[in-house]
Amino acid sequence: MSGGNLDNMGLLIRLERENGDVLAEVQDPQDFIWRHLPEGDDKLLKLLGYIDPYGNTVFNRLQMPDLLQEWREVMIKDAQPDEINLLKAIESMAVKCEIGPHLYLKFYGD
């Protein structure tokens, strides 16, 4: 994958078209996302709990309402000032994914 993750670079999050064209991307080199996800088997997380730190995770527009609700409750709610720009950028990509057909929000793990 060109432009993908390098070792110890955290997650790469992309908004992509069905054909793989990248519309937007952000890197999470400080692992901000992992700091916000609850540990263990959290039954309240329908989607965020499926983000694989070592593999790739793909979400489609039909999943965006649930993902956005979880994102705002888990990620944005307790974000620190140095995290907020990254987390809001991912939220913005999710909003675009929700309203656009053939768009996917992809989390690329290490």
MOPAC internal coordinates of N, CA, C and O (Angstrom, degrees):
PM7 1SCF
backbone

  N    0.0000 0     0.00 0     0.00 0    0    0    0
  C    1.4649 1     0.00 0     0.00 0    1    0    0
  C    1.5217 1   107.92 1     0.00 0    2    1    0
  O    1.2310 1   119.66 1   -64.68 1    3    2    1
  N    1.2828 1   118.25 1   115.32 1    3    2    1
  C    1.4565 1   120.30 1   178.80 1    5    3    2
  C    1.5137 1   110.05 1   -74.40 1    6    5    3
  O    1.2310 1   121.08 1   -38.64 1    7    6    5
  N    1.3378 1   115.54 1   141.36 1    7    6    5
  C    1.4628 1   119.84 1  -178.75 1    9    7    6
  C    1.5157 1   112.68 1    72.85 1   10    9    7
  O    1.2310 1   119.98 1  -168.84 1   11   10    9
  N    1.3394 1   117.65 1    11.16 1   11   10    9
  C    1.4527 1   120.84 1  -176.43 1   13   11   10
  C    1.4986 1   112.76 1   -82.82 1   14   13   11
  O    1.2310 1   121.60 1    18.22 1   15   14   13
  N    1.3101 1   114.53 1  -161.78 1   15   14   13
  C    1.4532 1   121.47 1  -176.83 1   17   15   14
  C    1.5152 1   111.89 1   -70.51 1   18   17   15
  O    1.2310 1   121.45 1   -32.67 1   19   18   17
  N    1.2981 1   114.83 1   147.33 1   19   18   17
  C    1.4454 1   122.91 1   167.40 1   21   19   18
  C    1.5100 1   105.70 1  -110.22 1   22   21   19
  O    1.2310 1   120.36 1   -20.67 1   23   22   21
  N    1.3413 1   116.92 1   159.33 1   23   22   21
  C    1.4662 1   119.22 1   179.54 1   25   23   22
  C    1.5203 1   110.22 1   -53.52 1   26   25   23
  O    1.2310 1   121.12 1   -39.74 1   27   26   25
  N    1.3344 1   115.46 1   140.26 1   27   26   25
  C    1.4536 1   123.03 1   177.31 1   29   27   26
  C    1.5253 1   113.41 1    61.09 1   30   29   27
  O    1.2310 1   120.17 1  -151.70 1   31   30   29
  N    1.3101 1   117.27 1    28.30 1   31   30   29
  C    1.4555 1   120.03 1   179.52 1   33   31   30
  C    1.5232 1   111.66 1  -104.93 1   34   33   31
  O    1.2310 1   119.83 1  -174.52 1   35   34   33
  N    1.3163 1   117.94 1     5.48 1   35   34   33
  C    1.4492 1   119.86 1   179.70 1   37   35   34
  C    1.5161 1   111.42 1    71.55 1   38   37   35
  O    1.2310 1   121.30 1    16.18 1   39   38   37
  N    1.3105 1   115.12 1  -163.82 1   39   38   37
  C    1.4590 1   120.45 1  -179.87 1   41   39   38
  C    1.5240 1   111.77 1   -78.31 1   42   41   39
  O    1.2310 1   121.30 1   -31.93 1   43   42   41
  N    1.3153 1   115.12 1   148.07 1   43   42   41
  C    1.4504 1   123.12 1   168.20 1   45   43   42
  C    1.5192 1   105.45 1  -110.63 1   46   45   43
  O    1.2310 1   119.94 1   -53.91 1   47   46   45
  N    1.3186 1   117.73 1   126.09 1   47   46   45
  C    1.4569 1   121.84 1  -178.30 1   49   47   46
  C    1.5154 1   107.85 1  -116.23 1   50   49   47
  O    1.2310 1   121.20 1   -51.95 1   51   50   49
  N    1.3306 1   115.31 1   128.05 1   51   50   49
  C    1.4639 1   120.46 1  -177.65 1   53   51   50
  C    1.5216 1   111.44 1  -130.95 1   54   53   51
  O    1.2310 1   121.68 1   -32.97 1   55   54   53
  N    1.3340 1   114.38 1   147.03 1   55   54   53
  C    1.4539 1   121.85 1   166.12 1   57   55   54
  C    1.5165 1   104.82 1  -101.14 1   58   57   55
  O    1.2310 1   120.66 1   -59.99 1   59   58   57
  N    1.3312 1   116.33 1   120.01 1   59   58   57
  C    1.4598 1   120.88 1  -175.00 1   61   59   58
  C    1.5208 1   111.36 1  -127.79 1   62   61   59
  O    1.2310 1   122.24 1   -28.33 1   63   62   61
  N    1.3146 1   113.31 1   151.67 1   63   62   61
  C    1.4674 1   120.60 1   170.37 1   65   63   62
  C    1.5288 1   107.94 1   -78.88 1   66   65   63
  O    1.2310 1   121.72 1   -12.45 1   67   66   65
  N    1.3140 1   114.31 1   167.55 1   67   66   65
  C    1.4570 1   121.49 1  -179.93 1   69   67   66
  C    1.5333 1   111.95 1   -56.23 1   70   69   67
  O    1.2310 1   120.17 1   145.84 1   71   70   69
  N    1.3324 1   117.29 1   -34.16 1   71   70   69
  C    1.4609 1   121.42 1  -178.45 1   73   71   70
  C    1.5275 1   112.95 1   -84.44 1   74   73   71
  O    1.2310 1   120.06 1  -177.41 1   75   74   73
  N    1.3420 1   117.48 1     2.59 1   75   74   73
  C    1.4525 1   121.42 1   177.78 1   77   75   74
  C    1.5144 1   115.31 1    95.91 1   78   77   75
  O    1.2310 1   119.91 1   174.57 1   79   78   77
  N    1.3396 1   117.78 1    -5.43 1   79   78   77
  C    1.4632 1   119.91 1   176.28 1   81   79   78
  C    1.5264 1   109.31 1   -59.89 1   82   81   79
  O    1.2310 1   120.54 1   -46.90 1   83   82   81
  N    1.3232 1   116.57 1   133.10 1   83   82   81
  C    1.4603 1   122.02 1  -178.49 1   85   83   82
  C    1.5195 1   109.19 1   -91.09 1   86   85   83
  O    1.2310 1   120.74 1   -57.93 1   87   86   85
  N    1.3386 1   116.19 1   122.07 1   87   86   85
  C    1.4626 1   121.63 1   178.61 1   89   87   86
  C    1.5203 1   111.75 1   -93.52 1   90   89   87
  O    1.2310 1   120.46 1   149.39 1   91   90   89
  N    1.3226 1   116.72 1   -30.61 1   91   90   89
  C    1.4674 1   121.70 1   179.25 1   93   91   90
  C    1.5202 1   107.11 1  -161.70 1   94   93   91
  O    1.2310 1   120.99 1   -27.38 1   95   94   93
  N    1.3389 1   115.71 1   152.62 1   95   94   93
  C    1.4606 1   119.30 1   176.00 1   97   95   94
  C    1.5143 1   110.20 1  -154.80 1   98   97   95
  O    1.2310 1   121.71 1   -29.12 1   99   98   97
  N    1.3160 1   114.34 1   150.88 1   99   98   97
  C    1.4598 1   121.73 1   172.97 1  101   99   98
  C    1.5245 1   107.95 1  -140.41 1  102  101   99
  O    1.2310 1   121.31 1   -28.67 1  103  102  101
  N    1.3074 1   115.10 1   151.33 1  103  102  101
  C    1.4662 1   122.80 1   177.07 1  105  103  102
  C    1.5250 1   107.83 1  -108.25 1  106  105  103
  O    1.2310 1   120.52 1   -36.46 1  107  106  105
  N    1.3209 1   116.62 1   143.54 1  107  106  105
  C    1.4629 1   122.70 1   176.59 1  109  107  106
  C    1.5305 1   108.87 1  -114.59 1  110  109  107
  O    1.2310 1   119.93 1  -110.33 1  111  110  109
  N    1.3515 1   117.75 1    69.67 1  111  110  109
  C    1.4655 1   120.08 1  -175.15 1  113  111  110
  C    1.5226 1   114.43 1   -68.55 1  114  113  111
  O    1.2310 1   120.28 1   158.80 1  115  114  113
  N    1.3263 1   117.08 1   -21.20 1  115  114  113
  C    1.4635 1   120.48 1  -179.88 1  117  115  114
  C    1.5280 1   112.60 1   -93.39 1  118  117  115
  O    1.2310 1   120.27 1  -176.43 1  119  118  117
  N    1.3301 1   117.10 1     3.57 1  119  118  117
  C    1.4740 1   122.19 1  -179.75 1  121  119  118
  C    1.5238 1   112.99 1    57.87 1  122  121  119
  O    1.2310 1   120.49 1  -139.97 1  123  122  121
  N    1.3324 1   116.68 1    40.03 1  123  122  121
  C    1.4623 1   120.65 1   177.10 1  125  123  122
  C    1.5239 1   110.91 1   -58.54 1  126  125  123
  O    1.2310 1   120.48 1   139.88 1  127  126  125
  N    1.3303 1   116.69 1   -40.12 1  127  126  125
  C    1.4688 1   119.80 1  -177.77 1  129  127  126
  C    1.5223 1   110.60 1   -59.14 1  130  129  127
  O    1.2310 1   120.39 1   134.76 1  131  130  129
  N    1.3407 1   116.86 1   -45.24 1  131  130  129
  C    1.4663 1   119.49 1  -177.95 1  133  131  130
  C    1.5155 1   112.84 1   -64.79 1  134  133  131
  O    1.2310 1   120.19 1   150.92 1  135  134  133
  N    1.3073 1   117.25 1   -29.08 1  135  134  133
  C    1.4666 1   120.08 1   178.86 1  137  135  134
  C    1.5245 1   112.26 1   -67.57 1  138  137  135
  O    1.2310 1   120.37 1   155.92 1  139  138  137
  N    1.3103 1   116.90 1   -24.08 1  139  138  137
  C    1.4642 1   120.60 1  -176.72 1  141  139  138
  C    1.5270 1   113.63 1   -96.04 1  142  141  139
  O    1.2310 1   120.23 1   158.65 1  143  142  141
  N    1.2977 1   117.16 1   -21.35 1  143  142  141
  C    1.4608 1   118.85 1  -178.53 1  145  143  142
  C    1.5206 1   110.36 1   -75.50 1  146  145  143
  O    1.2310 1   120.24 1   -47.66 1  147  146  145
  N    1.3234 1   117.15 1   132.34 1  147  146  145
  C    1.4625 1   119.75 1   176.84 1  149  147  146
  C    1.5223 1   110.52 1   -63.74 1  150  149  147
  O    1.2310 1   120.93 1   -33.57 1  151  150  149
  N    1.3021 1   115.83 1   146.43 1  151  150  149
  C    1.4584 1   120.08 1   178.28 1  153  151  150
  C    1.5157 1   109.80 1   -84.64 1  154  153  151
  O    1.2310 1   121.77 1   -23.33 1  155  154  153
  N    1.3161 1   114.22 1   156.67 1  155  154  153
  C    1.4538 1   119.22 1   176.68 1  157  155  154
  C    1.5080 1   112.92 1    83.16 1  158  157  155
  O    1.2310 1   121.02 1    15.73 1  159  158  157
  N    1.3105 1   115.65 1  -164.27 1  159  158  157
  C    1.4607 1   123.16 1  -174.43 1  161  159  158
  C    1.5289 1   109.40 1   -91.91 1  162  161  159
  O    1.2310 1   120.26 1   -93.07 1  163  162  161
  N    1.3268 1   117.10 1    86.93 1  163  162  161
  C    1.4583 1   122.22 1  -178.37 1  165  163  162
  C    1.5202 1   109.55 1   -92.29 1  166  165  163
  O    1.2310 1   120.15 1   -73.16 1  167  166  165
  N    1.3138 1   117.32 1   106.84 1  167  166  165
  C    1.4661 1   122.54 1  -176.89 1  169  167  166
  C    1.5272 1   112.47 1   -71.22 1  170  169  167
  O    1.2310 1   120.20 1   167.70 1  171  170  169
  N    1.3424 1   117.23 1   -12.30 1  171  170  169
  C    1.4641 1   119.70 1  -179.55 1  173  171  170
  C    1.5218 1   111.96 1   -77.85 1  174  173  171
  O    1.2310 1   120.17 1   160.95 1  175  174  173
  N    1.3058 1   117.28 1   -19.05 1  175  174  173
  C    1.4593 1   120.86 1  -179.04 1  177  175  174
  C    1.5239 1   109.75 1   -94.50 1  178  177  175
  O    1.2310 1   120.93 1   -76.51 1  179  178  177
  N    1.3148 1   115.82 1   103.49 1  179  178  177
  C    1.4577 1   120.05 1   179.15 1  181  179  178
  C    1.5185 1   111.28 1   -73.29 1  182  181  179
  O    1.2310 1   120.28 1   142.03 1  183  182  181
  N    1.3255 1   117.07 1   -37.97 1  183  182  181
  C    1.4578 1   120.42 1  -173.49 1  185  183  182
  C    1.5192 1   114.88 1  -119.06 1  186  185  183
  O    1.2310 1   119.70 1   135.50 1  187  186  185
  N    1.3239 1   118.18 1   -44.50 1  187  186  185
  C    1.4636 1   119.66 1  -176.98 1  189  187  186
  C    1.5166 1   112.16 1   -59.56 1  190  189  187
  O    1.2310 1   120.58 1   150.00 1  191  190  189
  N    1.3121 1   116.49 1   -30.00 1  191  190  189
  C    1.4532 1   120.29 1   178.86 1  193  191  190
  C    1.5216 1   113.95 1   -66.71 1  194  193  191
  O    1.2310 1   120.29 1   166.78 1  195  194  193
  N    1.3403 1   117.06 1   -13.22 1  195  194  193
  C    1.4547 1   121.11 1   179.56 1  197  195  194
  C    1.5276 1   113.54 1   -92.35 1  198  197  195
  O    1.2310 1   119.74 1   176.49 1  199  198  197
  N    1.3201 1   118.10 1    -3.51 1  199  198  197
  C    1.4569 1   119.21 1   178.65 1  201  199  198
  C    1.5275 1   108.28 1   -66.59 1  202  201  199
  O    1.2310 1   121.47 1   -57.76 1  203  202  201
  N    1.3147 1   114.79 1   122.24 1  203  202  201
  C    1.4598 1   122.23 1  -175.16 1  205  203  202
  C    1.5266 1   109.44 1   -95.38 1  206  205  203
  O    1.2310 1   119.52 1   -62.89 1  207  206  205
  N    1.3310 1   118.52 1   117.11 1  207  206  205
  C    1.4643 1   119.80 1  -178.68 1  209  207  206
  C    1.5252 1   113.61 1   -68.15 1  210  209  207
  O    1.2310 1   120.16 1   162.37 1  211  210  209
  N    1.3242 1   117.30 1   -17.63 1  211  210  209
  C    1.4643 1   120.82 1  -175.73 1  213  211  210
  C    1.5212 1   112.98 1  -113.50 1  214  213  211
  O    1.2310 1   120.13 1   171.77 1  215  214  213
  N    1.3182 1   117.37 1    -8.23 1  215  214  213
  C    1.4570 1   121.59 1   179.69 1  217  215  214
  C    1.5128 1   109.99 1  -128.23 1  218  217  215
  O    1.2310 1   120.98 1    14.54 1  219  218  217
  N    1.3147 1   115.73 1  -165.46 1  219  218  217
  C    1.4572 1   120.95 1  -179.67 1  221  219  218
  C    1.5214 1   109.69 1  -107.62 1  222  221  219
  O    1.2310 1   121.11 1   -38.03 1  223  222  221
  N    1.3213 1   115.48 1   141.97 1  223  222  221
  C    1.4602 1   121.92 1  -179.87 1  225  223  222
  C    1.5156 1   107.86 1  -127.31 1  226  225  223
  O    1.2310 1   120.58 1   -48.18 1  227  226  225
  N    1.3369 1   116.49 1   131.82 1  227  226  225
  C    1.4566 1   121.67 1  -176.23 1  229  227  226
  C    1.5269 1   109.40 1  -121.89 1  230  229  227
  O    1.2310 1   121.06 1   -47.67 1  231  230  229
  N    1.3470 1   115.58 1   132.33 1  231  230  229
  C    1.4563 1   122.11 1   175.42 1  233  231  230
  C    1.5178 1   109.28 1  -120.35 1  234  233  231
  O    1.2310 1   120.48 1   -36.33 1  235  234  233
  N    1.3431 1   116.70 1   143.67 1  235  234  233
  C    1.4608 1   121.03 1   178.10 1  237  235  234
  C    1.5242 1   110.53 1  -108.47 1  238  237  235
  O    1.2310 1   120.47 1    -3.03 1  239  238  237
  N    1.3225 1   116.71 1   176.97 1  239  238  237
  C    1.4677 1   120.52 1  -173.72 1  241  239  238
  C    1.5218 1   113.22 1   -65.82 1  242  241  239
  O    1.2310 1   119.40 1   152.25 1  243  242  241
  N    1.3113 1   118.75 1   -27.75 1  243  242  241
  C    1.4621 1   120.19 1   178.81 1  245  243  242
  C    1.5275 1   111.63 1   -69.27 1  246  245  243
  O    1.2310 1   120.39 1   157.65 1  247  246  245
  N    1.3160 1   116.87 1   -22.35 1  247  246  245
  C    1.4638 1   121.62 1   178.93 1  249  247  246
  C    1.5280 1   112.40 1   -88.80 1  250  249  247
  O    1.2310 1   120.13 1   167.92 1  251  250  249
  N    1.3306 1   117.36 1   -12.08 1  251  250  249
  C    1.4646 1   120.87 1  -172.77 1  253  251  250
  C    1.5302 1   114.75 1   -62.11 1  254  253  251
  O    1.2310 1   118.23 1   139.99 1  255  254  253
  N    1.3296 1   120.97 1   -40.01 1  255  254  253
  C    1.4727 1   117.62 1   178.86 1  257  255  254
  C    1.5306 1   112.47 1   -57.11 1  258  257  255
  O    1.2310 1   120.31 1   134.63 1  259  258  257
  N    1.3381 1   117.01 1   -45.37 1  259  258  257
  C    1.4645 1   120.32 1   178.59 1  261  259  258
  C    1.5186 1   111.04 1   -68.07 1  262  261  259
  O    1.2310 1   120.36 1   137.41 1  263  262  261
  N    1.3170 1   116.91 1   -42.59 1  263  262  261
  C    1.4541 1   119.85 1  -179.53 1  265  263  262
  C    1.5216 1   110.52 1   -63.32 1  266  265  263
  O    1.2310 1   120.04 1   135.97 1  267  266  265
  N    1.3269 1   117.52 1   -44.03 1  267  266  265
  C    1.4621 1   120.49 1  -179.90 1  269  267  266
  C    1.5245 1   111.78 1   -63.63 1  270  269  267
  O    1.2310 1   120.19 1   140.69 1  271  270  269
  N    1.3164 1   117.24 1   -39.31 1  271  270  269
  C    1.4637 1   120.11 1   177.95 1  273  271  270
  C    1.5289 1   110.00 1   -62.43 1  274  273  271
  O    1.2310 1   120.22 1   132.36 1  275  274  273
  N    1.3205 1   117.18 1   -47.64 1  275  274  273
  C    1.4568 1   120.52 1   177.97 1  277  275  274
  C    1.5248 1   111.07 1   -63.24 1  278  277  275
  O    1.2310 1   120.59 1   137.40 1  279  278  277
  N    1.3210 1   116.48 1   -42.60 1  279  278  277
  C    1.4652 1   121.38 1  -178.81 1  281  279  278
  C    1.5212 1   110.38 1   -57.66 1  282  281  279
  O    1.2310 1   120.67 1   133.30 1  283  282  281
  N    1.3327 1   116.33 1   -46.70 1  283  282  281
  C    1.4684 1   120.43 1  -178.38 1  285  283  282
  C    1.5202 1   111.56 1   -68.60 1  286  285  283
  O    1.2310 1   120.14 1   143.36 1  287  286  285
  N    1.3181 1   117.34 1   -36.64 1  287  286  285
  C    1.4677 1   120.62 1  -178.82 1  289  287  286
  C    1.5297 1   112.64 1   -75.89 1  290  289  287
  O    1.2310 1   120.28 1   142.67 1  291  290  289
  N    1.3228 1   117.07 1   -37.33 1  291  290  289
  C    1.4668 1   120.67 1  -173.95 1  293  291  290
  C    1.5223 1   111.67 1   -96.96 1  294  293  291
  O    1.2310 1   120.47 1   133.87 1  295  294  293
  N    1.3237 1   116.71 1   -46.13 1  295  294  293
  C    1.4629 1   119.85 1  -172.65 1  297  295  294
  C    1.5254 1   113.01 1   -86.73 1  298  297  295
  O    1.2310 1   120.54 1   125.67 1  299  298  297
  N    1.3040 1   116.57 1   -54.33 1  299  298  297
  C    1.4616 1   121.16 1  -172.32 1  301  299  298
  C    1.5204 1   112.14 1   -72.95 1  302  301  299
  O    1.2310 1   120.41 1   142.87 1  303  302  301
  N    1.3194 1   116.82 1   -37.13 1  303  302  301
  C    1.4599 1   121.85 1  -173.15 1  305  303  302
  C    1.5267 1   113.63 1   -52.88 1  306  305  303
  O    1.2310 1   120.26 1   134.05 1  307  306  305
  N    1.3127 1   117.10 1   -45.95 1  307  306  305
  C    1.4671 1   121.04 1  -175.23 1  309  307  306
  C    1.5227 1   113.19 1  -111.57 1  310  309  307
  O    1.2310 1   120.38 1  -158.11 1  311  310  309
  N    1.3259 1   116.87 1    21.89 1  311  310  309
  C    1.4685 1   120.14 1  -176.55 1  313  311  310
  C    1.5228 1   111.43 1   -67.88 1  314  313  311
  O    1.2310 1   121.52 1   -36.98 1  315  314  313
  N    1.3114 1   114.70 1   143.02 1  315  314  313
  C    1.4588 1   122.78 1   175.13 1  317  315  314
  C    1.5320 1   108.23 1   -86.01 1  318  317  315
  O    1.2310 1   119.83 1   -21.00 1  319  318  317
  N    1.3274 1   117.93 1   159.00 1  319  318  317
  C    1.4710 1   120.47 1  -178.31 1  321  319  318
  C    1.5325 1   114.06 1   -54.17 1  322  321  319
  O    1.2310 1   119.95 1   142.76 1  323  322  321
  N    1.3401 1   117.70 1   -37.24 1  323  322  321
  C    1.4625 1   119.46 1  -178.64 1  325  323  322
  C    1.5273 1   113.00 1   -76.11 1  326  325  323
  O    1.2310 1   120.10 1   169.52 1  327  326  325
  N    1.3165 1   117.42 1   -10.48 1  327  326  325
  C    1.4614 1   122.37 1   179.95 1  329  327  326
  C    1.5247 1   112.84 1   -98.81 1  330  329  327
  O    1.2310 1   120.22 1   155.24 1  331  330  329
  N    1.3069 1   117.18 1   -24.76 1  331  330  329
  C    1.4555 1   121.70 1  -166.34 1  333  331  330
  C    1.5261 1   113.62 1   -61.20 1  334  333  331
  O    1.2310 1   119.39 1   140.78 1  335  334  333
  N    1.3355 1   118.77 1   -39.22 1  335  334  333
  C    1.4670 1   119.74 1  -178.82 1  337  335  334
  C    1.5197 1   111.68 1   -63.10 1  338  337  335
  O    1.2310 1   120.48 1   135.72 1  339  338  337
  N    1.3212 1   116.68 1   -44.28 1  339  338  337
  C    1.4598 1   120.30 1   178.45 1  341  339  338
  C    1.5220 1   111.15 1   -63.50 1  342  341  339
  O    1.2310 1   120.40 1   132.08 1  343  342  341
  N    1.3234 1   116.84 1   -47.92 1  343  342  341
  C    1.4602 1   120.81 1  -177.08 1  345  343  342
  C    1.5249 1   111.47 1   -65.49 1  346  345  343
  O    1.2310 1   120.05 1   142.74 1  347  346  345
  N    1.3157 1   117.51 1   -37.26 1  347  346  345
  C    1.4718 1   120.99 1   177.20 1  349  347  346
  C    1.5291 1   110.64 1   -69.48 1  350  349  347
  O    1.2310 1   119.63 1   146.10 1  351  350  349
  N    1.3291 1   118.30 1   -33.90 1  351  350  349
  C    1.4617 1   120.89 1   177.57 1  353  351  350
  C    1.5289 1   110.54 1   -64.55 1  354  353  351
  O    1.2310 1   120.66 1   139.45 1  355  354  353
  N    1.3279 1   116.34 1   -40.55 1  355  354  353
  C    1.4617 1   120.23 1   177.69 1  357  355  354
  C    1.5219 1   110.11 1   -67.47 1  358  357  355
  O    1.2310 1   120.58 1   138.83 1  359  358  357
  N    1.3219 1   116.49 1   -41.17 1  359  358  357
  C    1.4672 1   120.53 1   176.94 1  361  359  358
  C    1.5285 1   110.31 1   -59.53 1  362  361  359
  O    1.2310 1   120.03 1   138.30 1  363  362  361
  N    1.3097 1   117.56 1   -41.70 1  363  362  361
  C    1.4596 1   122.02 1   178.93 1  365  363  362
  C    1.5330 1   111.28 1   -62.48 1  366  365  363
  O    1.2310 1   120.48 1   140.06 1  367  366  365
  N    1.3244 1   116.69 1   -39.94 1  367  366  365
  C    1.4645 1   119.89 1   176.90 1  369  367  366
  C    1.5296 1   110.48 1   -64.80 1  370  369  367
  O    1.2310 1   120.54 1   141.34 1  371  370  369
  N    1.3239 1   116.58 1   -38.66 1  371  370  369
  C    1.4661 1   120.71 1   178.95 1  373  371  370
  C    1.5341 1   110.75 1   -64.78 1  374  373  371
  O    1.2310 1   120.06 1   140.25 1  375  374  373
  N    1.3155 1   117.48 1   -39.75 1  375  374  373
  C    1.4715 1   121.20 1   177.72 1  377  375  374
  C    1.5286 1   109.84 1   -62.59 1  378  377  375
  O    1.2310 1   120.20 1   136.25 1  379  378  377
  N    1.3257 1   117.23 1   -43.75 1  379  378  377
  C    1.4717 1   120.80 1   178.05 1  381  379  378
  C    1.5210 1   110.61 1   -63.53 1  382  381  379
  O    1.2310 1   120.20 1   140.52 1  383  382  381
  N    1.3160 1   117.23 1   -39.48 1  383  382  381
  C    1.4598 1   121.99 1   178.24 1  385  383  382
  C    1.5294 1   110.69 1   -62.08 1  386  385  383
  O    1.2310 1   120.79 1   140.52 1  387  386  385
  N    1.3167 1   116.10 1   -39.48 1  387  386  385
  C    1.4655 1   121.57 1  -177.52 1  389  387  386
  C    1.5244 1   111.80 1   -63.14 1  390  389  387
  O    1.2310 1   120.05 1   145.09 1  391  390  389
  N    1.3064 1   117.51 1   -34.91 1  391  390  389
  C    1.4704 1   119.78 1  -174.30 1  393  391  390
  C    1.5332 1   113.36 1   -98.42 1  394  393  391
  O    1.2310 1   120.28 1   174.63 1  395  394  393
  N    1.3261 1   117.07 1    -5.37 1  395  394  393
  C    1.4542 1   119.23 1  -177.28 1  397  395  394
  C    1.5131 1   112.93 1  -113.51 1  398  397  395
  O    1.2310 1   120.29 1   -53.51 1  399  398  397
  N    1.3193 1   117.06 1   126.49 1  399  398  397
  C    1.4740 1   118.75 1   176.01 1  401  399  398
  C    1.5272 1   110.32 1   -68.74 1  402  401  399
  O    1.2310 1   120.91 1   -29.88 1  403  402  401
  N    1.3090 1   115.86 1   150.12 1  403  402  401
  C    1.4659 1   123.36 1   176.56 1  405  403  402
  C    1.5263 1   113.02 1    63.12 1  406  405  403
  O    1.2310 1   120.84 1  -149.92 1  407  406  405
  N    1.3420 1   115.99 1    30.08 1  407  406  405
  C    1.4549 1   121.37 1   174.83 1  409  407  406
  C    1.5275 1   108.77 1  -114.86 1  410  409  407
  O    1.2310 1   121.22 1   -30.84 1  411  410  409
  N    1.3253 1   115.27 1   149.16 1  411  410  409
  C    1.4541 1   120.76 1  -177.44 1  413  411  410
  C    1.5178 1   109.79 1  -138.25 1  414  413  411
  O    1.2310 1   120.86 1   -39.99 1  415  414  413
  N    1.3223 1   115.96 1   140.01 1  415  414  413
  C    1.4579 1   122.04 1   174.22 1  417  415  414
  C    1.5324 1   105.49 1  -100.18 1  418  417  415
  O    1.2310 1   121.43 1   -61.28 1  419  418  417
  N    1.3301 1   114.87 1   118.72 1  419  418  417
  C    1.4595 1   119.72 1  -174.55 1  421  419  418
  C    1.5152 1   111.07 1  -119.40 1  422  421  419
  O    1.2310 1   121.40 1   -46.02 1  423  422  421
  N    1.3184 1   114.93 1   133.98 1  423  422  421
  C    1.4554 1   123.26 1   176.33 1  425  423  422
  C    1.5283 1   106.64 1  -109.48 1  426  425  423
  O    1.2310 1   120.53 1   -64.65 1  427  426  425
  N    1.3280 1   116.59 1   115.35 1  427  426  425
  C    1.4548 1   121.87 1   179.70 1  429  427  426
  C    1.5170 1   108.88 1  -100.47 1  430  429  427
  O    1.2310 1   120.83 1   -63.07 1  431  430  429
  N    1.3245 1   116.02 1   116.93 1  431  430  429
  C    1.4536 1   121.93 1   179.45 1  433  431  430
  C    1.5109 1   111.88 1   -84.45 1  434  433  431
  O    1.2310 1   121.30 1    -1.45 1  435  434  433
  N    1.3332 1   115.12 1   178.55 1  435  434  433
  C    1.4759 1   120.78 1   179.44 1  437  435  434
  C    1.5091 1   111.53 1   -67.11 1  438  437  435
  O    1.2310 1   120.10 1   180.00 1  439  438  437

